């Protein structure tokens, strides 16, 4: 799903049209967080929707967001202090992190890139939660590489949670 041509102002409307259970995915991703995190790294922060929901659930969490879209970073910086322009293939910002979280951002990674991301997250984080669109074989690979489990699954969407 190429999202990079979507502007921040139209993103939520377009993603909800494309993925009717988008809000369920967001809710289930937040519900899968295994413990109250203090330091959180969000991969693919986009408009900040996941961060907003995370902070509502865990008000003491401090979130650093990464996104590869300059437009999304600009938009997110209007609301959140620590948003950085970066790709998920890049080295992660210095941890340790209590949680690395991502919603609808890992789908364009190759198998090698996703496996490498899981290795980097294991080295720097106490937990990982990913919510995305998955084919069955992709979901199985992520579960294996992350050492996690499927916390929720419906209509081609899933949330994977791992605790280290």
VOPA-539121 format. One line per 2 residues: number of its first residue (from 1); their letters; for each residue x negated, y negated, z negated of N, C-alpha, C, O, CB. Coordinates in nm, 3 decimals. Glycine has a CB too. Layout:
N
NUM	A	X,Y,Z,X,Y,Z,X,Y,Z,X,Y,Z,X,Y,Z; ...
END
This chain:
164
1	XX	-0.085,0.116,0.000,0.000,0.000,0.000,-0.090,-0.123,0.000,-0.153,-0.154,-0.101,0.097,0.000,-0.122; -0.095,-0.192,0.111,-0.178,-0.311,0.118,-0.103,-0.429,0.056,-0.004,-0.476,0.111,-0.218,-0.342,0.263
3	XX	-0.152,-0.475,-0.058,-0.086,-0.582,-0.129,-0.158,-0.715,-0.113,-0.108,-0.819,-0.156,-0.075,-0.548,-0.275; -0.274,-0.712,-0.052,-0.358,-0.830,-0.055,-0.307,-0.942,0.035,-0.353,-1.055,0.022,-0.496,-0.793,-0.015
5	XX	-0.213,-0.911,0.126,-0.157,-1.016,0.209,-0.033,-1.078,0.144,0.026,-1.170,0.199,-0.123,-0.962,0.346; 0.006,-1.027,0.027,0.122,-1.079,-0.045,0.078,-1.196,-0.131,-0.024,-1.189,-0.199,0.188,-0.969,-0.132
7	XX	0.154,-1.303,-0.127,0.120,-1.417,-0.210,0.175,-1.394,-0.351,0.272,-1.321,-0.368,0.176,-1.549,-0.150; 0.115,-1.455,-0.451,0.162,-1.438,-0.589,0.309,-1.474,-0.607,0.380,-1.410,-0.684,0.078,-1.521,-0.683
9	XX	0.356,-1.578,-0.536,0.494,-1.622,-0.554,0.597,-1.520,-0.507,0.707,-1.515,-0.561,0.515,-1.751,-0.481; 0.562,-1.440,-0.409,0.658,-1.343,-0.357,0.630,-1.200,-0.403,0.707,-1.110,-0.372,0.658,-1.348,-0.208
11	XX	0.523,-1.180,-0.477,0.481,-1.043,-0.512,0.590,-0.965,-0.585,0.625,-0.855,-0.543,0.356,-1.049,-0.597; 0.643,-1.018,-0.694,0.739,-0.941,-0.773,0.863,-0.905,-0.692,0.913,-0.793,-0.701,0.779,-1.019,-0.898
13	XX	0.913,-0.998,-0.615,1.031,-0.970,-0.532,1.001,-0.860,-0.430,1.081,-0.769,-0.411,1.078,-1.098,-0.461; 0.887,-0.869,-0.366,0.852,-0.771,-0.262,0.820,-0.635,-0.321,0.857,-0.533,-0.263,0.733,-0.820,-0.182
15	XX	0.752,-0.630,-0.436,0.718,-0.500,-0.493,0.843,-0.431,-0.546,0.855,-0.308,-0.536,0.615,-0.516,-0.606; 0.937,-0.506,-0.601,1.062,-0.446,-0.649,1.145,-0.393,-0.531,1.214,-0.292,-0.545,1.145,-0.549,-0.730
17	XX	1.137,-0.459,-0.416,1.208,-0.410,-0.298,1.142,-0.283,-0.244,1.210,-0.191,-0.197,1.213,-0.518,-0.188; 1.011,-0.278,-0.252,0.937,-0.163,-0.199,0.937,-0.045,-0.294,0.940,0.070,-0.251,0.794,-0.204,-0.169
19	XX	0.935,-0.073,-0.424,0.933,0.031,-0.528,1.047,0.002,-0.624,1.030,-0.071,-0.722,0.794,0.035,-0.604; 1.165,0.059,-0.597,1.283,0.028,-0.678,1.266,0.056,-0.828,1.332,-0.006,-0.911,1.400,0.106,-0.627
21	XX	1.179,0.148,-0.863,1.157,0.180,-1.006,1.034,0.108,-1.062,0.973,0.155,-1.158,1.142,0.332,-1.025; 0.998,-0.003,-1.002,0.883,-0.081,-1.046,0.890,-0.115,-1.195,0.792,-0.097,-1.268,0.871,-0.208,-0.965
23	XX	1.004,-0.164,-1.241,1.015,-0.202,-1.382,1.006,-0.080,-1.473,0.951,-0.089,-1.583,1.147,-0.276,-1.406; 1.060,0.034,-1.430,1.045,0.158,-1.507,0.897,0.196,-1.517,0.848,0.234,-1.623,1.125,0.274,-1.441
25	XX	0.826,0.184,-1.404,0.682,0.215,-1.404,0.608,0.126,-1.502,0.525,0.174,-1.579,0.624,0.199,-1.263; 0.637,-0.003,-1.500,0.574,-0.096,-1.594,0.605,-0.055,-1.738,0.515,-0.047,-1.821,0.622,-0.240,-1.568
27	XX	0.732,-0.030,-1.768,0.772,0.006,-1.905,0.706,0.135,-1.950,0.658,0.144,-2.063,0.924,0.020,-1.915; 0.702,0.234,-1.862,0.643,0.364,-1.899,0.491,0.354,-1.913,0.431,0.426,-1.993,0.679,0.470,-1.794
29	XX	0.429,0.266,-1.837,0.284,0.246,-1.851,0.253,0.187,-1.988,0.161,0.233,-2.056,0.230,0.153,-1.739; 0.328,0.088,-2.030,0.306,0.028,-2.162,0.339,0.131,-2.271,0.267,0.139,-2.371,0.394,-0.100,-2.180
31	XX	0.445,0.207,-2.253,0.483,0.309,-2.352,0.377,0.418,-2.366,0.369,0.483,-2.470,0.617,0.372,-2.314; 0.295,0.440,-2.263,0.192,0.544,-2.266,0.066,0.502,-2.339,-0.022,0.586,-2.362,0.157,0.584,-2.126
33	XX	0.053,0.376,-2.375,-0.067,0.330,-2.446,-0.075,0.406,-2.579,0.018,0.399,-2.659,-0.065,0.174,-2.469; -0.185,0.478,-2.603,-0.190,0.572,-2.715,-0.205,0.512,-2.855,-0.180,0.580,-2.954,-0.300,0.664,-2.693
35	XX	-0.246,0.387,-2.864,-0.264,0.321,-2.994,-0.269,0.171,-2.970,-0.294,0.129,-2.857,-0.395,0.371,-3.068; -0.246,0.089,-3.072,-0.251,-0.057,-3.052,-0.394,-0.101,-3.015,-0.485,-0.094,-3.097,-0.204,-0.130,-3.180
37	XX	-0.413,-0.147,-2.893,-0.547,-0.188,-2.850,-0.578,-0.331,-2.892,-0.489,-0.416,-2.901,-0.561,-0.174,-2.699; -0.705,-0.356,-2.916,-0.750,-0.493,-2.942,-0.817,-0.551,-2.818,-0.785,-0.663,-2.778,-0.846,-0.497,-3.062
39	XX	-0.910,-0.477,-2.759,-0.980,-0.523,-2.637,-0.931,-0.442,-2.519,-0.945,-0.320,-2.516,-1.134,-0.509,-2.651; -0.874,-0.511,-2.420,-0.814,-0.446,-2.305,-0.874,-0.500,-2.177,-0.894,-0.621,-2.162,-0.660,-0.465,-2.305
41	XX	-0.904,-0.410,-2.085,-0.948,-0.447,-1.952,-0.838,-0.403,-1.855,-0.806,-0.285,-1.847,-1.087,-0.382,-1.916; -0.780,-0.499,-1.782,-0.678,-0.466,-1.683,-0.740,-0.473,-1.545,-0.796,-0.576,-1.505,-0.556,-0.561,-1.693
43	XX	-0.731,-0.364,-1.472,-0.782,-0.355,-1.335,-0.668,-0.385,-1.239,-0.567,-0.316,-1.238,-0.844,-0.215,-1.307; -0.686,-0.488,-1.158,-0.580,-0.529,-1.065,-0.473,-0.609,-1.137,-0.355,-0.573,-1.133,-0.518,-0.407,-0.997
45	XX	-0.512,-0.716,-1.202,-0.419,-0.794,-1.284,-0.305,-0.855,-1.204,-0.195,-0.872,-1.256,-0.494,-0.903,-1.356; -0.329,-0.889,-1.080,-0.223,-0.945,-0.996,-0.159,-1.067,-1.058,-0.228,-1.161,-1.098,-0.117,-0.841,-0.970
47	XX	-0.028,-1.066,-1.068,0.047,-1.180,-1.121,0.044,-1.186,-1.274,0.089,-1.284,-1.332,0.190,-1.174,-1.074; -0.008,-1.082,-1.338,-0.011,-1.080,-1.484,0.110,-1.012,-1.546,0.129,-1.021,-1.667,-0.022,-1.219,-1.537
49	XX	0.191,-0.944,-1.467,0.312,-0.880,-1.517,0.281,-0.772,-1.621,0.346,-0.765,-1.725,0.392,-0.819,-1.402; 0.182,-0.688,-1.594,0.145,-0.584,-1.690,0.090,-0.647,-1.817,0.122,-0.603,-1.927,0.043,-0.487,-1.629
51	XX	0.007,-0.748,-1.802,-0.049,-0.817,-1.918,0.061,-0.878,-2.003,0.057,-0.868,-2.126,-0.148,-0.926,-1.873; 0.158,-0.941,-1.940,0.270,-1.000,-2.014,0.340,-0.894,-2.098,0.367,-0.915,-2.216,0.370,-1.066,-1.918
53	XX	0.369,-0.781,-2.038,0.438,-0.674,-2.110,0.350,-0.614,-2.220,0.398,-0.581,-2.328,0.481,-0.563,-2.011; 0.221,-0.602,-2.192,0.129,-0.547,-2.291,0.121,-0.639,-2.413,0.125,-0.591,-2.527,-0.011,-0.528,-2.229
55	XX	0.109,-0.767,-2.391,0.098,-0.862,-2.502,0.229,-0.869,-2.580,0.227,-0.889,-2.702,0.059,-1.002,-2.449; 0.343,-0.854,-2.513,0.470,-0.848,-2.587,0.471,-0.728,-2.681,0.519,-0.739,-2.793,0.589,-0.840,-2.489
57	XX	0.419,-0.615,-2.635,0.418,-0.494,-2.717,0.308,-0.496,-2.822,0.325,-0.443,-2.932,0.402,-0.371,-2.629; 0.194,-0.558,-2.788,0.077,-0.560,-2.876,0.023,-0.703,-2.883,-0.075,-0.735,-2.815,-0.034,-0.461,-2.826
59	XX	0.084,-0.788,-2.965,0.048,-0.931,-2.966,-0.098,-0.960,-3.004,-0.148,-1.068,-2.972,0.137,-1.003,-3.061; -0.165,-0.867,-3.071,-0.304,-0.891,-3.111,-0.404,-0.850,-3.003,-0.524,-0.867,-3.023,-0.334,-0.816,-3.238
61	XX	-0.357,-0.798,-2.891,-0.447,-0.754,-2.785,-0.508,-0.874,-2.713,-0.441,-0.974,-2.688,-0.372,-0.663,-2.686; -0.635,-0.862,-2.679,-0.705,-0.960,-2.597,-0.730,-0.891,-2.463,-0.792,-0.785,-2.459,-0.840,-1.009,-2.665
63	XX	-0.683,-0.950,-2.355,-0.689,-0.888,-2.224,-0.784,-0.964,-2.133,-0.776,-1.086,-2.120,-0.549,-0.881,-2.161; -0.874,-0.890,-2.071,-0.957,-0.941,-1.963,-0.901,-0.879,-1.836,-0.889,-0.757,-1.826,-1.111,-0.908,-1.983
65	XX	-0.867,-0.963,-1.738,-0.810,-0.913,-1.614,-0.906,-0.927,-1.498,-0.977,-1.026,-1.485,-0.682,-0.986,-1.582; -0.906,-0.825,-1.413,-0.984,-0.827,-1.290,-0.888,-0.816,-1.172,-0.789,-0.743,-1.179,-1.089,-0.713,-1.287
67	XX	-0.916,-0.888,-1.066,-0.841,-0.872,-0.943,-0.931,-0.912,-0.827,-1.017,-0.998,-0.840,-0.710,-0.958,-0.946; -0.910,-0.848,-0.712,-0.993,-0.877,-0.595,-0.933,-0.984,-0.505,-0.995,-1.024,-0.406,-1.015,-0.751,-0.515
69	XX	-0.814,-1.030,-0.538,-0.749,-1.134,-0.458,-0.770,-1.271,-0.521,-0.725,-1.295,-0.633,-0.597,-1.105,-0.443; -0.838,-1.362,-0.451,-0.857,-1.497,-0.507,-0.724,-1.565,-0.540,-0.715,-1.636,-0.641,-0.935,-1.583,-0.409
71	XX	-0.620,-1.545,-0.458,-0.490,-1.606,-0.486,-0.430,-1.553,-0.615,-0.375,-1.630,-0.695,-0.393,-1.581,-0.369; -0.440,-1.422,-0.636,-0.386,-1.363,-0.759,-0.465,-1.410,-0.881,-0.407,-1.439,-0.985,-0.387,-1.209,-0.751
73	XX	-0.596,-1.418,-0.868,-0.679,-1.466,-0.980,-0.642,-1.610,-1.014,-0.626,-1.644,-1.131,-0.830,-1.456,-0.945; -0.627,-1.694,-0.912,-0.590,-1.833,-0.936,-0.457,-1.840,-1.010,-0.444,-1.915,-1.107,-0.582,-1.910,-0.803
75	XX	-0.360,-1.763,-0.965,-0.227,-1.762,-1.029,-0.235,-1.713,-1.173,-0.179,-1.774,-1.264,-0.129,-1.674,-0.949; -0.305,-1.602,-1.195,-0.314,-1.545,-1.330,-0.387,-1.639,-1.425,-0.354,-1.645,-1.544,-0.386,-1.409,-1.325
77	XX	-0.486,-1.712,-1.376,-0.559,-1.806,-1.462,-0.472,-1.921,-1.511,-0.509,-1.988,-1.607,-0.679,-1.862,-1.388; -0.359,-1.944,-1.448,-0.268,-2.048,-1.495,-0.201,-2.007,-1.626,-0.154,-2.093,-1.700,-0.162,-2.077,-1.389
79	XX	-0.198,-1.877,-1.654,-0.133,-1.826,-1.774,-0.232,-1.762,-1.872,-0.214,-1.773,-1.993,-0.028,-1.725,-1.737; -0.335,-1.696,-1.820,-0.427,-1.619,-1.904,-0.568,-1.675,-1.892,-0.610,-1.722,-1.786,-0.425,-1.470,-1.864
81	XX	-0.641,-1.669,-2.003,-0.773,-1.731,-2.011,-0.883,-1.655,-1.938,-0.967,-1.716,-1.872,-0.812,-1.746,-2.152; -0.882,-1.523,-1.949,-0.997,-1.446,-1.901,-0.958,-1.358,-1.783,-0.926,-1.240,-1.800,-1.054,-1.361,-2.014
83	XX	-0.961,-1.417,-1.664,-0.930,-1.346,-1.540,-1.050,-1.364,-1.448,-1.097,-1.476,-1.425,-0.797,-1.400,-1.474; -1.099,-1.252,-1.396,-1.219,-1.256,-1.315,-1.193,-1.200,-1.176,-1.115,-1.106,-1.160,-1.331,-1.177,-1.383
85	XX	-1.258,-1.256,-1.077,-1.253,-1.207,-0.941,-1.351,-1.091,-0.931,-1.473,-1.111,-0.940,-1.285,-1.319,-0.837; -1.300,-0.971,-0.912,-1.385,-0.852,-0.904,-1.307,-0.738,-0.843,-1.184,-0.735,-0.846,-1.439,-0.813,-1.044
87	XX	-1.381,-0.644,-0.787,-1.320,-0.524,-0.732,-1.337,-0.408,-0.830,-1.430,-0.408,-0.911,-1.383,-0.488,-0.594; -1.249,-0.311,-0.823,-1.260,-0.196,-0.913,-1.384,-0.112,-0.883,-1.430,-0.036,-0.968,-1.136,-0.109,-0.902
89	XX	-1.438,-0.126,-0.763,-1.560,-0.053,-0.728,-1.683,-0.116,-0.791,-1.788,-0.051,-0.797,-1.576,-0.048,-0.577; -1.673,-0.239,-0.837,-1.784,-0.308,-0.901,-1.806,-0.254,-1.042,-1.717,-0.190,-1.098,-1.759,-0.461,-0.905
91	XX	-1.924,-0.279,-1.099,-1.943,-0.239,-1.240,-1.838,-0.308,-1.328,-1.800,-0.422,-1.304,-2.086,-0.275,-1.289; -1.793,-0.237,-1.429,-1.696,-0.294,-1.522,-1.763,-0.399,-1.609,-1.882,-0.388,-1.637,-1.633,-0.184,-1.609
93	XX	-1.690,-0.500,-1.652,-1.746,-0.593,-1.751,-1.788,-0.516,-1.876,-1.736,-0.408,-1.905,-1.642,-0.704,-1.787; -1.882,-0.571,-1.948,-1.935,-0.503,-2.065,-1.825,-0.465,-2.163,-1.742,-0.548,-2.199,-2.038,-0.589,-2.135
95	XX	-1.826,-0.341,-2.205,-1.735,-0.291,-2.309,-1.805,-0.302,-2.442,-1.903,-0.376,-2.455,-1.691,-0.144,-2.281; -1.758,-0.230,-2.538,-1.657,-0.126,-2.524,-1.517,-0.186,-2.519,-1.491,-0.296,-2.568,-1.668,-0.027,-2.640
97	XX	-1.426,-0.109,-2.457,-1.286,-0.145,-2.444,-1.203,-0.045,-2.523,-1.234,0.074,-2.525,-1.242,-0.149,-2.296; -1.098,-0.092,-2.586,-1.004,0.002,-2.647,-0.920,0.068,-2.540,-0.883,0.185,-2.551,-0.915,-0.070,-2.750
99	XX	-0.889,-0.009,-2.435,-0.800,0.039,-2.330,-0.841,-0.021,-2.197,-0.870,-0.140,-2.187,-0.655,0.004,-2.362; -0.843,0.063,-2.094,-0.849,0.017,-1.956,-0.716,0.057,-1.896,-0.676,0.173,-1.903,-0.974,0.080,-1.875
101	XX	-0.647,-0.039,-1.836,-0.512,-0.017,-1.784,-0.503,-0.068,-1.642,-0.570,-0.165,-1.604,-0.407,-0.086,-1.873; -0.419,-0.002,-1.562,-0.399,-0.044,-1.424,-0.262,0.002,-1.376,-0.222,0.116,-1.399,-0.511,0.013,-1.332
103	XX	-0.190,-0.088,-1.311,-0.061,-0.054,-1.252,-0.064,-0.091,-1.104,-0.089,-0.206,-1.068,0.057,-0.127,-1.326; -0.038,0.007,-1.019,-0.031,-0.011,-0.874,-0.157,-0.075,-0.817,-0.149,-0.162,-0.729,0.089,-0.095,-0.839
105	XX	-0.272,-0.033,-0.865,-0.397,-0.092,-0.817,-0.500,0.010,-0.772,-0.599,-0.027,-0.709,-0.456,-0.177,-0.923; -0.480,0.137,-0.802,-0.582,0.237,-0.769,-0.553,0.311,-0.639,-0.637,0.388,-0.593,-0.595,0.335,-0.881
107	XX	-0.437,0.290,-0.581,-0.395,0.367,-0.465,-0.482,0.355,-0.341,-0.483,0.445,-0.258,-0.260,0.329,-0.430; -0.553,0.246,-0.328,-0.636,0.227,-0.209,-0.781,0.272,-0.230,-0.864,0.260,-0.140,-0.634,0.082,-0.166
109	XX	-0.812,0.323,-0.349,-0.946,0.374,-0.374,-0.961,0.511,-0.309,-0.867,0.591,-0.308,-0.975,0.382,-0.525; -1.079,0.538,-0.254,-1.108,0.671,-0.202,-1.123,0.767,-0.321,-1.135,0.723,-0.436,-1.237,0.672,-0.113
111	XX	-1.122,0.896,-0.294,-1.143,0.993,-0.401,-1.274,0.967,-0.475,-1.278,0.969,-0.598,-1.142,1.135,-0.345; -1.380,0.942,-0.400,-1.511,0.916,-0.463,-1.507,0.791,-0.551,-1.564,0.790,-0.660,-1.620,0.901,-0.356
113	XX	-1.439,0.687,-0.503,-1.430,0.563,-0.581,-1.348,0.583,-0.708,-1.385,0.532,-0.814,-1.369,0.451,-0.496; -1.238,0.656,-0.698,-1.155,0.680,-0.816,-1.226,0.769,-0.917,-1.218,0.745,-1.038,-1.022,0.745,-0.775
115	XX	-1.296,0.869,-0.870,-1.372,0.956,-0.960,-1.483,0.876,-1.030,-1.505,0.893,-1.150,-1.433,1.076,-0.882; -1.552,0.789,-0.956,-1.656,0.705,-1.016,-1.595,0.609,-1.118,-1.654,0.585,-1.223,-1.733,0.627,-0.907
117	XX	-1.478,0.552,-1.086,-1.411,0.463,-1.181,-1.380,0.538,-1.311,-1.402,0.485,-1.420,-1.282,0.405,-1.119; -1.328,0.659,-1.300,-1.297,0.738,-1.420,-1.423,0.761,-1.504,-1.417,0.754,-1.627,-1.234,0.873,-1.381
119	XX	-1.535,0.790,-1.440,-1.662,0.809,-1.514,-1.702,0.681,-1.587,-1.741,0.685,-1.703,-1.775,0.852,-1.417; -1.691,0.567,-1.517,-1.730,0.439,-1.580,-1.638,0.407,-1.698,-1.684,0.359,-1.801,-1.725,0.324,-1.477
121	XX	-1.509,0.434,-1.682,-1.413,0.406,-1.789,-1.443,0.494,-1.910,-1.441,0.446,-2.023,-1.268,0.428,-1.740; -1.470,0.622,-1.888,-1.501,0.713,-2.000,-1.622,0.664,-2.079,-1.626,0.678,-2.201,-1.528,0.856,-1.947
123	XX	-1.720,0.606,-2.010,-1.841,0.557,-2.076,-1.816,0.432,-2.160,-1.890,0.406,-2.255,-1.947,0.528,-1.973; -1.712,0.353,-2.127,-1.696,0.223,-2.191,-1.563,0.201,-2.262,-1.539,0.092,-2.315,-1.712,0.118,-2.089
125	XX	-1.476,0.303,-2.265,-1.343,0.280,-2.319,-1.296,0.395,-2.407,-1.340,0.509,-2.392,-1.243,0.258,-2.206; -1.205,0.362,-2.499,-1.144,0.463,-2.585,-1.022,0.526,-2.520,-0.979,0.634,-2.561,-1.106,0.403,-2.718
127	XX	-0.964,0.459,-2.418,-0.847,0.514,-2.351,-0.830,0.453,-2.213,-0.884,0.347,-2.182,-0.721,0.490,-2.436; -0.752,0.524,-2.132,-0.722,0.483,-1.996,-0.575,0.510,-1.971,-0.525,0.617,-2.006,-0.812,0.557,-1.892
129	XX	-0.504,0.414,-1.911,-0.366,0.434,-1.869,-0.352,0.377,-1.728,-0.381,0.260,-1.704,-0.263,0.366,-1.969; -0.308,0.464,-1.635,-0.289,0.423,-1.496,-0.147,0.459,-1.455,-0.105,0.574,-1.469,-0.394,0.491,-1.402
131	XX	-0.074,0.361,-1.403,0.057,0.384,-1.344,0.050,0.350,-1.196,0.006,0.242,-1.159,0.165,0.299,-1.414; 0.093,0.443,-1.112,0.080,0.419,-0.968,0.172,0.511,-0.890,0.245,0.592,-0.947,-0.065,0.438,-0.923
133	XX	0.167,0.497,-0.758,0.234,0.587,-0.664,0.134,0.698,-0.635,0.018,0.672,-0.603,0.280,0.512,-0.532; 0.180,0.824,-0.647,0.089,0.937,-0.627,0.153,1.047,-0.543,0.271,1.077,-0.560,0.045,0.994,-0.761
135	XX	0.075,1.106,-0.454,0.109,1.236,-0.397,0.063,1.338,-0.502,-0.025,1.308,-0.583,0.041,1.260,-0.254; 0.121,1.457,-0.500,0.090,1.557,-0.603,-0.059,1.585,-0.615,-0.112,1.592,-0.727,0.162,1.685,-0.573
137	XX	-0.129,1.602,-0.502,-0.271,1.633,-0.510,-0.351,1.515,-0.567,-0.449,1.536,-0.638,-0.325,1.671,-0.371; -0.310,1.393,-0.536,-0.378,1.275,-0.592,-0.359,1.269,-0.743,-0.453,1.237,-0.816,-0.325,1.146,-0.527
139	XX	-0.239,1.298,-0.789,-0.211,1.296,-0.932,-0.293,1.402,-1.004,-0.351,1.375,-1.110,-0.061,1.318,-0.958; -0.300,1.522,-0.947,-0.379,1.629,-1.008,-0.526,1.590,-1.019,-0.591,1.618,-1.120,-0.364,1.758,-0.926
141	XX	-0.578,1.527,-0.916,-0.719,1.484,-0.918,-0.742,1.381,-1.027,-0.839,1.390,-1.102,-0.761,1.427,-0.782; -0.653,1.281,-1.037,-0.671,1.179,-1.140,-0.665,1.239,-1.280,-0.744,1.202,-1.367,-0.564,1.070,-1.125
143	XX	-0.573,1.331,-1.302,-0.563,1.397,-1.433,-0.695,1.469,-1.463,-0.747,1.459,-1.575,-0.445,1.499,-1.435; -0.748,1.539,-1.365,-0.875,1.611,-1.385,-0.990,1.514,-1.411,-1.065,1.531,-1.507,-0.906,1.698,-1.263
145	XX	-1.005,1.414,-1.325,-1.119,1.323,-1.335,-1.114,1.239,-1.461,-1.218,1.207,-1.519,-1.126,1.234,-1.214; -0.995,1.203,-1.503,-0.983,1.118,-1.623,-0.983,1.198,-1.751,-1.004,1.143,-1.859,-0.857,1.035,-1.615
147	XX	-0.960,1.330,-1.740,-0.946,1.411,-1.860,-0.817,1.381,-1.932,-0.806,1.399,-2.054,-1.064,1.389,-1.953; -0.718,1.335,-1.857,-0.594,1.289,-1.918,-0.477,1.382,-1.895,-0.493,1.501,-1.868,-0.560,1.155,-1.866
149	XX	-0.358,1.324,-1.907,-0.234,1.398,-1.891,-0.132,1.306,-1.826,-0.145,1.184,-1.829,-0.182,1.453,-2.028; -0.030,1.367,-1.767,0.079,1.291,-1.710,0.174,1.254,-1.824,0.231,1.342,-1.888,0.153,1.371,-1.596
151	XX	0.190,1.125,-1.848,0.276,1.078,-1.956,0.419,1.055,-1.908,0.514,1.060,-1.986,0.221,0.949,-2.015; 0.435,1.030,-1.778,0.567,1.005,-1.718,0.555,1.024,-1.569,0.452,0.995,-1.509,0.620,0.862,-1.753
153	XX	0.664,1.074,-1.507,0.663,1.094,-1.363,0.806,1.089,-1.312,0.895,1.151,-1.370,0.595,1.229,-1.327; 0.829,1.016,-1.202,0.961,1.010,-1.139,0.949,0.949,-1.000,0.880,0.848,-0.982,1.060,0.927,-1.226
155	XX	1.015,1.008,-0.904,1.027,0.950,-0.769,0.895,0.910,-0.706,0.886,0.803,-0.645,1.117,0.832,-0.775; 0.793,0.993,-0.719,0.663,0.964,-0.659,0.576,0.870,-0.740,0.463,0.841,-0.700,0.683,0.906,-0.525
157	XX	0.627,0.822,-0.853,0.550,0.737,-0.944,0.504,0.822,-1.061,0.569,0.921,-1.097,0.636,0.615,-0.992; 0.393,0.785,-1.121,0.346,0.856,-1.240,0.260,0.763,-1.325,0.205,0.664,-1.278,0.266,0.982,-1.201
159	XX	0.252,0.801,-1.452,0.163,0.735,-1.546,0.071,0.841,-1.603,0.117,0.943,-1.654,0.242,0.660,-1.659; -0.058,0.816,-1.594,-0.159,0.906,-1.649,-0.223,0.838,-1.768,-0.259,0.721,-1.762,-0.266,0.945,-1.542
161	XX	-0.237,0.914,-1.877,-0.296,0.861,-2.001,-0.410,0.953,-2.042,-0.398,1.076,-2.040,-0.187,0.849,-2.116; -0.521,0.892,-2.080,-0.636,0.967,-2.132,-0.688,0.896,-2.256,-0.692,0.773,-2.262,-0.749,0.980,-2.025
163	XX	-0.727,0.974,-2.355,-0.786,0.920,-2.476,-0.924,0.985,-2.491,-0.939,1.107,-2.477,-0.695,0.946,-2.602; -1.025,0.903,-2.521,-1.162,0.954,-2.531,-1.215,0.942,-2.673,-1.328,0.981,-2.700,-1.254,0.879,-2.435
END
